């Protein structure tokens, strides 16, 4: 499975420290093994899945799209304004 990352996702990952990156890698491996682990969104965000997980004590959301051959990591961040920013990025 090929993995693609958006520019927004790459910029957020750059800002993470080693412990946070390790936790993120673990969650991405979970998504690869079971792509339907996240919740599929409805309406404007149809086809986008969001997986929630914690890094330290902060809950983060990871949005992605997938098909049989590829996984696209779209956005990563805390819940605050996440869906608003995701809608802007998708359009």
Secondary structure, DSSP 8 states (H G I E B T S, - for coil): -EEEE-HHHHHHHHTS-HHHHHHHHHHHHHHHH-GGGSEE--GGGTT-EEEEEEETTEEEEEEEEE-SSEEEEEEEEESTTHHHHHHHHH-
